[in-house]
Amino acid sequence: MLSNIARSINAARPSRFITHAFCAALSIFLITCTIRGDEDAHRQYSIERLSRIEFDENAARARVVRVTRTEPIRTGCSPTRETFLKCVGDMVREENSIIEAQRIRLLEIEIARSFVGYIDPEDVLWLSDMLRHYNANTEAELTRRMDIIPVDMALAQSLLESGWGTSYAARIGNALFGQIQSRGTHSVTVPWTPGPDRPQPFASHRESVTAYFINLNTHPAYARFRIARETTKDPILLMNYMERYSIRGIAYVRQIQGIIVSFKKGELK
């Protein structure tokens, strides 16, 4: 659609082009100002675009562009039912906020390129970082991978995989989502030795949440999930495409869907 708009503008008379370009630029400016809020937020966002993505907790927090919250997100969750859901839920929402900001930035780049035919060097760097971060070869693939994960779905998987944060891997290795090592290496000091199919430890629960998002948004096993997510954000429907997350397959899917239903009924708090 953007290419059609661009062709229409190019075919128009110079006076009409100037008028349309001015209106478009004004619209983008107003939208950007509304989103960014003020000059400090604008500078913070510009710095974020130039930052390289690194898979550690401090870098993950540095990627937060616009997150509104009343209290800091905790990096560790107390293994009790009273605190587990809120703590993990806050971290999942924070990661979703990061991704939503990234999607807004990607849209801004697409709009700017459609009108002027090129993007600024800092935008080129940011786009390169995003393609690398999401392991995407094209911008279309990046758009598909750069998307949120429903909070109820993440919570259901976390509480089941970690036993409400009480499992050994969750308490000692901060592993909230049952992820395992694929190459048999880890940089976190834990009692178990590195090896394939061993629990993947993390420096904090926050880092575990980031890794969960990267896993679902990049791993080939969840390609069908990402395609379905383009048309729905319903966690129960999306779980139908997550049978490869566990060796239990469809039985695992049905159990997670049951937990999500319990959330909706208010049975788990």
ZATORFI-213375 format. One line per 3 residues: number of its first residue (from 1); for each residue x, z, y of N, C-alpha, C. Coordinates in Angstrom, 2 decimals. Atoms other than C-alpha are relative to their C-alpha. Layout:
NUM> X/Z/Y/X/Z/Y/X/Z/Y; ...
end
This chain:
1> 0.83/0.00/-1.19/0.00/0.00/0.00/0.87/0.00/1.25; -0.89/-0.04/-1.14/2.88/0.81/2.36/0.62/-1.35/0.29; -0.58/1.32/-0.20/4.40/-2.63/1.77/-1.00/-0.95/0.65
4> 1.04/0.83/-0.62/1.08/-4.28/2.67/-0.12/0.32/1.48; 0.06/-0.40/-1.41/1.00/-2.28/5.89/1.16/-0.59/0.76; -1.19/0.53/-0.67/4.54/-3.33/6.71/-0.12/-1.49/0.24
7> 0.14/1.45/-0.17/3.77/-7.03/6.12/-1.00/-0.31/1.10; 0.99/0.24/-1.05/0.71/-6.81/8.35/0.58/0.21/1.37; -0.62/-0.28/-1.30/2.75/-5.30/11.14/0.96/-1.10/0.39
10> -0.98/1.05/-0.29/5.49/-7.91/10.87/-0.68/-1.30/0.42; 0.71/1.23/-0.32/2.90/-10.68/11.07/-0.73/0.07/1.33; 0.76/-0.18/-1.24/1.31/-9.24/14.21/0.83/-0.40/1.21
13> -0.69/0.32/-1.24/2.17/-10.08/17.82/0.87/1.18/0.43; -0.90/-1.07/-0.40/5.01/-8.07/19.44/-0.72/1.17/0.65; 0.69/-1.08/-0.69/2.61/-6.12/21.65/-0.76/0.88/-0.99
16> 0.72/-0.77/1.01/0.50/-5.12/18.66/0.97/0.79/-0.84; -0.99/-0.72/0.81/3.61/-4.18/16.71/0.45/1.27/0.72; -0.46/-1.16/-0.76/4.79/-1.86/19.49/-1.08/1.07/-0.01
19> 1.11/-0.97/-0.01/1.36/-0.26/19.71/-0.14/0.70/-1.34; 0.17/-0.59/1.32/1.06/0.23/15.96/1.17/0.91/-0.35; -1.17/-0.80/0.32/4.62/1.47/15.63/-0.02/1.33/0.75
22> 0.08/-1.22/-0.78/4.09/3.95/18.45/-1.02/0.96/-0.59; 1.04/-0.85/0.59/0.87/5.24/16.88/0.48/0.61/-1.31; -0.49/-0.49/1.28/2.51/5.52/13.48/1.04/1.09/0.22
25> -1.05/-0.98/-0.28/5.52/7.34/14.92/-0.60/1.29/0.53; 0.66/-1.19/-0.54/3.25/9.68/16.86/-0.68/0.78/-1.11; 0.69/-0.67/1.11/1.22/10.41/13.72/0.99/0.77/-0.86
28> -1.01/-0.66/0.82/4.34/11.17/11.70/0.54/1.22/0.73; -0.53/-1.11/-0.78/5.64/13.36/14.52/-0.95/1.20/-0.02; 0.99/-1.09/-0.02/2.41/15.37/14.74/-0.11/0.67/-1.35
31> 0.07/-0.58/1.34/2.23/15.80/10.97/1.22/0.86/-0.28; -1.25/-0.73/0.23/5.87/16.85/10.84/0.03/1.31/0.76; 0.02/-1.22/-0.80/5.45/19.34/13.66/-0.94/1.04/-0.59
34> 0.96/-0.92/0.60/2.41/20.82/11.97/0.58/0.67/-1.23; -0.57/-0.53/1.24/4.27/21.21/8.69/1.17/0.93/0.29; -1.22/-0.76/-0.22/7.54/22.49/10.08/-0.19/1.20/0.91
37> 0.37/-1.16/-0.80/6.02/24.75/12.65/0.77/0.17/1.29; -0.80/-0.21/-1.20/8.92/25.15/15.09/1.40/-0.55/-0.21; -1.33/0.60/0.05/12.49/24.12/15.87/0.88/0.67/-1.04
40> -0.81/-0.69/0.99/14.04/26.81/13.67/-0.30/-0.52/-1.40; 0.37/0.54/1.31/12.07/25.56/10.68/0.53/-1.41/-0.16; -0.51/1.37/0.05/13.09/22.01/11.57/1.48/-0.02/-0.34
43> -1.44/-0.05/0.28/16.79/22.92/11.60/0.25/0.44/-1.43; -0.16/-0.47/1.38/16.44/24.82/8.32/-0.28/-1.12/-0.98; 0.36/1.11/0.89/14.76/21.80/6.74/1.08/-1.07/-0.01
46> -1.06/0.99/-0.07/17.50/19.44/7.97/1.22/0.44/-0.79; -1.12/-0.52/0.78/20.18/21.69/6.51/-0.28/-0.12/-1.49; 0.37/0.07/1.42/18.29/21.78/3.20/0.17/-1.41/-0.54
49> -0.11/1.39/0.46/18.24/17.97/3.04/1.44/-0.38/-0.30; -1.41/0.34/0.18/22.04/17.90/3.22/0.65/0.82/-1.11; -0.56/-0.90/1.00/22.51/20.59/0.55/-0.02/-0.65/-1.37
52> -0.07/0.50/1.37/23.59/19.71/-2.95/-0.67/1.00/-0.93; 0.71/-0.86/0.93/21.43/21.05/-5.77/0.97/0.57/-1.03; -0.79/-0.65/1.04/23.19/23.57/-8.02/-0.92/0.90/-0.81
55> 0.90/-0.74/0.88/21.65/25.32/-11.00/0.41/1.48/-0.07; -0.20/-1.44/0.01/22.19/28.94/-9.99/-1.00/0.62/0.95; 1.08/-0.66/-0.74/19.98/31.52/-8.38/0.16/-0.13/1.50
58> -0.19/0.09/-1.44/21.55/31.50/-4.91/-0.33/-1.38/0.53; 0.29/1.35/-0.44/21.36/27.73/-4.68/-1.49/-0.28/-0.09; 1.45/0.20/0.14/17.77/27.79/-5.94/-0.73/0.61/1.19
61> 0.63/-0.63/-1.16/16.86/30.20/-3.16/0.31/-0.78/1.28; -0.35/0.79/-1.18/18.70/28.03/-0.63/-0.86/-1.23/0.11; 0.84/1.18/-0.03/16.40/25.19/-1.62/-1.39/0.29/0.56
64> 1.31/-0.34/-0.55/13.36/27.11/-0.33/-0.06/-0.48/1.45; 0.11/0.58/-1.33/12.23/25.17/2.74/-1.07/0.70/0.82; 1.12/-0.63/-0.70/8.84/26.50/3.75/-0.82/0.79/-1.00
67> 0.74/-0.86/0.91/7.51/29.43/1.78/-0.56/1.16/0.81; 0.64/-1.08/-0.72/5.00/31.82/3.31/-0.35/1.11/-0.98; 0.31/-1.13/0.86/4.89/35.24/1.69/0.17/1.27/0.80
70> -0.03/-1.26/-0.73/4.48/38.84/2.77/1.12/0.90/-0.47; -1.08/-0.83/0.51/7.27/40.29/0.62/0.98/-0.87/-0.77; -0.99/0.82/0.70/10.50/39.01/-0.94/-0.35/-0.16/-1.48
73> 0.19/0.23/1.42/10.30/37.44/-4.38/1.06/0.77/-0.78; -0.95/-0.76/0.81/11.90/39.73/-6.95/0.71/-0.91/-0.99; -0.74/0.80/0.97/14.59/38.34/-9.21/-0.15/0.56/-1.41
76> 0.20/-0.59/1.32/13.76/40.70/-12.07/-1.41/0.56/-0.12; 1.37/-0.47/0.20/10.40/41.62/-13.58/-0.01/1.18/-0.97; 0.12/-1.17/0.87/9.65/45.05/-14.99/-0.86/-0.36/-1.21
79> 0.74/0.40/1.21/8.51/44.63/-18.62/-1.25/0.84/-0.25; 1.28/-0.66/0.19/5.07/46.14/-18.13/-1.10/-0.98/0.39; 1.10/0.91/-0.29/1.72/44.37/-18.07/-0.45/0.10/1.45
82> 0.48/-0.21/-1.36/0.91/45.89/-14.70/0.79/-0.81/1.02; -0.84/0.70/-0.97/3.80/44.15/-12.98/0.40/-1.40/-0.44; -0.55/1.25/0.53/4.70/41.22/-15.25/-0.68/-1.23/0.59
85> 0.72/1.19/-0.45/1.97/38.76/-14.27/0.22/-0.27/1.47; -0.21/0.21/-1.43/2.38/39.32/-10.53/1.42/-0.47/0.28; -1.39/0.33/-0.25/6.15/39.15/-10.65/0.32/-1.44/-0.40
88> -0.25/1.37/0.46/6.36/35.97/-12.73/-0.83/-0.99/0.81; 0.87/0.88/-0.78/3.41/34.47/-10.87/0.56/-0.29/1.38; -0.60/0.21/-1.32/5.14/34.97/-7.51/1.16/-0.97/-0.08
91> -1.17/0.89/0.12/8.29/33.25/-8.74/-0.42/-1.43/-0.33; 0.50/1.34/0.31/6.33/30.33/-10.20/-0.58/-0.65/1.26; 0.56/0.54/-1.25/4.45/29.91/-6.91/1.11/-0.38/0.98
94> -1.12/0.33/-0.88/7.74/29.98/-5.02/0.63/-1.32/-0.42; -0.58/1.25/0.48/9.16/27.22/-7.22/-0.92/-1.17/0.30; 0.96/1.05/-0.36/5.97/25.20/-6.71/0.07/-0.34/1.48
97> -0.11/0.24/-1.44/6.37/25.63/-2.94/1.23/-0.84/0.32; -1.20/0.81/-0.18/9.89/24.23/-3.16/-0.30/-1.45/-0.33; 0.31/1.36/0.43/8.61/21.19/-5.03/-0.97/-0.67/0.96
100> 0.93/0.58/-0.96/5.71/20.66/-2.63/0.71/-0.44/1.27; -0.78/0.39/-1.18/8.17/20.62/0.27/0.83/-1.25/-0.29; -0.76/1.20/0.39/10.30/18.09/-1.62/-0.88/-1.24/-0.01
103> 0.91/1.14/0.05/7.29/15.85/-2.17/-0.38/-0.46/1.41; 0.28/0.36/-1.38/6.44/15.97/1.53/1.17/-0.78/0.59; -1.18/0.69/-0.51/10.00/14.97/2.37/0.11/-1.42/-0.57
106> -0.05/1.32/0.62/9.88/12.09/-0.10/-1.02/-0.94/0.62; 1.03/0.81/-0.65/6.65/10.85/1.47/0.43/-0.42/1.40; -0.50/0.32/-1.34/8.20/11.03/4.94/1.02/-1.14/-0.06
109> -1.01/1.06/0.15/11.10/8.87/3.74/-0.66/-1.33/-0.30; 0.70/1.24/0.34/8.75/6.30/2.21/-0.70/-0.59/1.21; 0.70/0.48/-1.20/6.72/6.08/5.41/0.99/-0.56/1.01
112> -1.00/0.47/-0.96/9.80/5.78/7.63/0.61/-1.33/-0.43; -0.62/1.22/0.49/11.34/3.09/5.44/-0.96/-1.19/0.10; 0.97/1.09/-0.08/8.11/1.06/5.44/-0.13/-0.55/1.41
115> 0.16/0.43/-1.38/8.11/0.91/9.25/1.30/-0.55/0.59; -1.25/0.42/-0.63/11.79/0.55/10.15/0.93/-0.74/-0.96; -0.77/0.77/0.96/13.19/-0.94/6.93/1.24/0.68/-0.53
118> -1.18/-0.71/0.50/15.91/1.67/6.36/-0.23/1.50/0.18; 0.10/-1.45/-0.16/16.46/5.43/6.11/1.34/0.53/0.48; -1.20/-0.60/-0.56/18.97/7.72/7.81/0.97/0.41/-1.10
121> -1.00/-0.41/1.00/22.24/8.63/6.03/-0.30/1.35/-0.65; 0.31/-1.31/0.59/21.12/12.24/5.59/-1.16/-0.10/-0.98; 1.08/0.23/0.94/17.96/10.99/3.92/0.51/-0.66/-1.28
124> -0.61/0.64/1.18/20.06/8.81/1.61/0.65/1.06/-0.87; -0.65/-1.07/0.75/22.07/11.89/0.61/-1.02/0.88/-0.69; 1.05/-0.85/0.58/18.96/13.98/0.07/-0.65/-0.69/-1.19
127> 0.63/0.75/1.08/17.37/11.24/-2.04/0.92/-0.08/-1.22; -0.97/0.04/1.08/20.54/10.93/-4.11/0.05/1.33/-0.75; 0.01/-1.33/0.63/20.53/14.68/-4.74/-1.25/0.20/-0.85
130> 1.24/-0.17/0.75/16.90/14.59/-5.83/-0.02/-0.83/-1.28; -0.07/0.85/1.19/17.45/11.69/-8.22/0.88/0.64/-1.06; -0.90/-0.67/0.93/20.33/13.60/-9.76/-0.64/1.27/-0.57
133> 0.61/-1.27/0.41/18.46/16.91/-9.87/-1.09/-0.21/-1.04; 1.10/0.28/0.92/15.45/15.39/-11.63/0.37/-1.02/-1.07; -0.49/0.93/1.01/17.58/13.05/-13.76/-0.88/-1.26/-0.04
136> 0.86/1.18/-0.13/15.55/10.07/-12.49/0.82/-1.20/0.42; -0.72/1.23/-0.33/16.71/6.46/-12.23/-0.65/-0.77/1.16; 0.73/0.71/-1.05/14.04/5.20/-9.80/-0.81/1.00/0.82
139> 0.82/-0.87/-0.83/11.98/6.64/-6.98/-1.38/0.21/-0.60; 1.29/-0.16/0.68/8.81/6.02/-8.98/0.09/1.09/-1.05; -0.20/-1.03/1.01/10.20/8.13/-11.78/0.21/1.36/0.66
142> -0.21/-1.25/-0.73/11.31/10.75/-9.26/-1.32/0.60/0.44; 1.30/-0.48/-0.45/7.79/11.00/-7.85/-0.77/0.65/-1.15; 0.70/-0.55/1.16/6.43/11.62/-11.33/0.60/1.33/-0.44
145> -0.66/-1.22/0.47/8.99/14.30/-12.14/-0.04/1.11/1.04; 0.02/-0.97/-1.10/8.92/16.01/-8.75/-1.43/0.46/0.23; 1.39/-0.44/-0.09/5.64/17.83/-9.26/-0.10/1.44/-0.46
148> 0.18/-1.42/0.28/4.27/21.33/-9.62/-0.44/0.23/-1.45; 0.50/-0.43/1.30/3.42/23.24/-12.80/-1.09/1.03/0.25; 1.08/-0.96/-0.23/0.08/25.08/-12.93/0.44/1.43/-0.31
151> -0.45/-1.39/0.13/0.64/28.82/-12.48/-0.51/0.62/-1.30; 0.55/-0.59/1.22/-1.69/29.83/-15.33/0.71/-0.49/-1.25; -0.72/0.55/1.14/0.14/27.53/-17.72/1.36/0.67/-0.15
154> -1.31/-0.64/0.04/3.54/28.97/-16.80/-0.12/1.47/-0.40; 0.19/-1.41/0.34/2.24/32.54/-17.00/-0.33/0.18/-1.48; 0.38/-0.10/1.41/0.65/31.97/-20.41/1.19/-0.21/-0.92
157> -1.17/0.26/0.82/3.82/30.49/-21.85/1.02/1.14/0.12; -0.97/-1.06/-0.21/5.97/33.21/-20.32/-0.37/1.28/-0.75; 0.38/-1.26/0.65/3.97/36.16/-21.60/0.05/-0.12/-1.52
160> -0.06/0.18/1.45/3.76/34.67/-25.11/1.45/-0.09/-0.47; -1.38/0.22/0.44/7.41/33.57/-25.32/0.86/1.26/0.15; -0.83/-1.18/-0.25/8.79/36.84/-23.93/-0.66/1.31/-0.41
163> 0.71/-1.23/0.35/6.19/39.30/-25.21/-0.21/0.90/1.20; 0.21/-0.72/-1.27/5.23/40.32/-21.68/1.32/0.52/0.55; -1.30/-0.40/-0.53/8.93/40.51/-20.84/0.70/1.08/-0.80
166> -0.59/-1.09/0.79/9.71/43.00/-23.63/0.89/-0.48/-1.13; -0.84/0.50/1.09/11.50/40.72/-26.10/1.48/0.27/0.29; -1.43/-0.26/-0.16/15.21/41.23/-26.70/0.64/-1.03/0.93
169> -0.58/1.06/-0.83/16.09/37.86/-25.14/-0.43/0.15/1.46; 0.48/-0.17/-1.37/13.95/38.67/-22.08/0.66/1.21/0.67; -0.57/-1.21/-0.59/15.33/42.18/-21.56/1.51/-0.11/0.21
172> -1.46/0.07/-0.07/19.00/41.39/-22.23/0.47/-1.29/0.67; -0.43/1.29/-0.50/19.20/37.71/-21.32/-0.91/-0.63/1.03; 0.91/0.51/-1.05/16.37/37.33/-18.76/-0.72/-1.29/-0.40
175> 0.63/1.23/0.49/14.86/34.58/-20.94/-1.52/0.22/-0.10; 1.44/-0.20/-0.07/11.16/34.37/-20.07/-0.82/-1.08/-0.70; 0.79/1.13/0.49/10.17/31.02/-21.58/0.46/-0.53/-1.37
178> -0.38/0.38/1.35/11.77/30.90/-25.02/0.93/-1.19/-0.10; -0.90/1.15/0.04/14.32/28.25/-24.09/1.22/0.30/-0.86; -1.14/-0.17/0.89/17.16/27.71/-26.54/1.15/-0.88/0.47
181> -1.19/0.76/-0.38/20.69/26.41/-26.14/0.04/-1.30/-0.79; -0.13/1.29/0.66/21.19/22.75/-26.90/1.44/-0.34/-0.34; -1.41/0.32/0.23/24.99/22.66/-26.69/0.83/1.19/-0.45
184> -0.74/-1.15/0.50/25.91/26.14/-27.78/0.95/0.64/1.00; -0.83/-0.63/-1.03/27.34/27.36/-24.48/-0.88/0.75/0.98; 0.67/-0.67/-1.11/26.33/29.85/-21.81/1.03/0.78/0.80
187> -0.94/-0.67/-0.90/27.99/31.52/-18.84/-0.39/1.44/0.28; 0.48/-1.35/-0.22/26.02/34.78/-18.95/0.48/0.89/-1.15; -0.49/-0.93/1.03/27.46/37.78/-20.79/-1.18/0.68/-0.69
190> 1.06/-0.59/0.82/25.06/38.77/-23.58/0.59/0.35/-1.37; -0.54/-0.40/1.31/25.53/40.38/-27.03/0.12/-1.13/-1.01; -0.07/1.06/1.00/24.85/37.18/-28.97/1.00/-1.08/0.41
193> -0.99/1.05/-0.25/27.45/34.45/-29.33/-0.70/-1.32/0.27; 0.60/1.30/-0.27/26.78/30.96/-27.98/-0.11/-0.83/-1.27; 0.18/0.88/1.14/25.46/28.44/-30.44/-1.31/-0.75/0.09
196> 1.25/0.76/0.01/22.83/25.75/-30.96/-1.14/0.82/-0.59; 1.21/-0.70/0.43/19.31/27.15/-31.36/0.03/1.50/0.28; 0.00/-1.39/-0.45/20.35/30.51/-29.89/-0.76/0.11/1.32
199> 0.70/-0.15/-1.28/18.34/31.95/-26.95/0.91/-0.33/1.17; -0.75/0.34/-1.21/19.45/30.56/-23.61/-0.13/1.15/1.00; 0.08/-1.11/-0.96/20.33/33.54/-21.37/0.14/-0.48/1.44
202> -0.07/0.33/-1.42/20.08/33.57/-17.59/0.48/1.22/0.78; -0.49/-1.09/-0.84/21.57/35.63/-14.79/-1.13/0.86/0.55; 1.16/-0.73/-0.53/18.08/36.65/-13.61/-1.27/-0.66/-0.50
205> 1.29/0.59/0.34/14.42/36.10/-14.28/-0.29/-1.19/0.91; 0.23/1.12/-0.93/14.33/33.87/-11.19/0.68/-1.27/-0.49; -0.72/1.15/0.52/16.94/31.60/-12.70/-0.71/-0.58/-1.23
208> 0.75/0.44/1.17/14.87/31.45/-15.90/-1.20/-0.85/0.41; 1.16/0.77/-0.50/11.85/30.22/-13.92/0.45/-1.39/0.46; -0.51/1.29/-0.45/13.91/27.47/-12.27/0.34/-0.90/-1.19
211> -0.37/0.77/1.18/15.25/26.37/-15.66/-1.23/-0.51/-0.75; 1.26/0.42/0.63/11.70/26.24/-17.06/-0.56/-1.23/0.70; 0.49/1.14/-0.76/10.66/23.88/-14.28/0.86/-1.24/-0.26
214> -0.88/1.13/0.26/13.71/21.68/-14.78/-0.25/-0.57/-1.38; 0.26/0.42/1.37/12.99/21.55/-18.50/-1.24/-0.87/-0.09; 1.25/0.75/0.09/9.37/20.42/-18.15/0.02/-1.26/0.86
217> 0.00/1.14/-0.92/10.14/18.03/-15.29/1.04/-1.06/-0.33; -1.05/0.98/0.31/13.09/16.25/-16.90/0.13/-0.34/-1.48; -0.27/0.23/1.43/13.15/16.57/-20.71/-0.91/-1.11/-0.55
220> 0.80/1.09/0.58/12.01/13.46/-22.64/-1.18/0.48/-0.84; 1.07/-0.51/0.85/9.87/15.65/-24.91/-1.30/0.20/0.76; 1.19/-0.28/-0.80/7.46/16.26/-22.03/-0.40/-1.16/0.90
223> 0.34/1.19/-0.78/7.11/12.70/-20.76/-1.52/-0.19/0.09; 1.45/0.16/-0.01/3.43/12.56/-21.78/-0.67/1.04/0.88; 0.50/-1.05/-0.89/2.81/15.84/-19.98/0.11/-0.43/1.45
226> -0.21/0.41/-1.39/4.27/14.42/-16.77/-0.93/-1.15/0.40; 0.93/1.09/-0.29/2.15/11.27/-17.02/-1.40/0.54/0.22; 1.33/-0.58/-0.13/-1.02/13.30/-17.54/-0.13/0.81/1.29
229> 0.03/-0.85/-1.19/-0.10/15.58/-14.63/-0.27/-0.80/1.27; 0.28/0.83/-1.16/-0.44/12.64/-12.22/-1.49/-0.08/0.29; 1.45/0.12/-0.18/-4.21/12.68/-12.75/-0.74/1.33/-0.08
232> 0.66/-1.30/0.09/-4.94/16.35/-13.41/1.02/1.12/0.08; -0.83/-1.20/-0.02/-3.52/19.79/-12.75/-0.68/1.11/-0.81; 0.69/-0.96/0.84/-5.88/21.50/-15.21/0.96/0.46/-1.10
235> -0.99/-0.46/0.98/-3.58/23.72/-17.33/-0.44/-0.15/-1.44; 0.48/0.14/1.37/-5.80/23.57/-20.40/0.14/-1.43/-0.48; -0.15/1.41/0.37/-5.84/19.77/-20.39/1.47/-0.37/-0.15
238> -1.41/0.35/0.04/-2.12/19.54/-19.69/0.69/0.56/-1.25; -0.62/-0.59/1.19/-1.29/21.82/-22.62/-0.18/-0.90/-1.23; 0.18/0.92/1.13/-2.61/19.09/-24.94/1.21/-0.90/-0.20
241> -1.18/0.86/0.08/0.65/17.24/-24.20/1.28/0.82/-0.15; -1.15/-0.89/0.10/2.94/20.22/-24.86/0.29/0.44/-1.43; -0.18/-0.42/1.38/2.96/20.30/-28.65/1.46/0.05/-0.43
244> -1.41/0.01/0.36/6.71/19.66/-28.73/0.77/1.18/0.59; -0.68/-1.17/-0.57/7.47/22.86/-26.83/0.36/1.00/-1.08; -0.21/-0.97/1.09/7.27/24.86/-30.06/-0.07/-0.70/-1.35
247> 0.06/0.55/1.36/7.87/24.15/-33.74/-1.37/0.22/-0.62; 1.36/-0.24/0.50/4.34/25.48/-34.26/-0.95/-1.12/0.40; 0.78/1.17/-0.36/3.04/22.32/-32.59/-1.36/0.32/0.57
250> 1.36/-0.11/-0.54/-0.72/22.16/-32.09/-0.50/1.44/-0.05; 0.42/-1.41/0.07/-1.17/25.81/-33.17/0.49/0.75/1.24; -0.55/-0.60/-1.22/1.07/26.83/-30.26/-0.84/-0.42/1.20
253> 0.81/0.52/-1.10/-0.92/24.62/-27.88/-1.32/0.75/0.08; 1.31/-0.68/0.02/-4.21/26.20/-28.95/0.13/1.46/0.42; -0.17/-1.39/-0.38/-2.82/29.71/-28.54/0.20/0.14/1.51
256> -0.21/-0.03/-1.45/-1.60/29.01/-25.01/-1.31/-0.30/0.73; 1.28/0.31/-0.62/-4.95/27.43/-24.14/-0.94/1.20/-0.06; 0.82/-1.21/0.12/-6.67/30.59/-25.41/0.40/1.05/1.02
259> -0.48/-0.95/-1.00/-4.50/32.73/-23.16/-0.46/-0.41/1.40; 0.45/0.49/-1.30/-5.34/30.53/-20.17/-1.48/0.28/0.21; 1.43/-0.31/-0.08/-9.04/30.91/-20.92/-0.21/1.49/0.30
262> 0.10/-1.43/-0.26/-8.52/34.68/-20.98/0.33/0.31/1.46; -0.29/-0.16/-1.43/-6.95/34.44/-17.53/-1.24/-0.29/0.82; 1.15/0.44/-0.79/-9.97/32.58/-16.22/-1.17/0.98/-0.12
265> 1.07/-0.97/0.21/-12.31/35.19/-17.70/0.36/1.39/0.56; -0.43/-1.28/-0.53/-10.30/38.00/-16.16/0.33/1.02/-1.06; -0.26/-0.92/1.10/-9.46/39.49/-19.54/1.45/0.46/-0.03
268> -1.42/-0.39/-0.07/-5.70/39.57/-18.84/0.36/0.20/1.45; -0.35/-0.34/-1.38/-4.56/41.28/-15.68/1.32/0.77/0.03
end
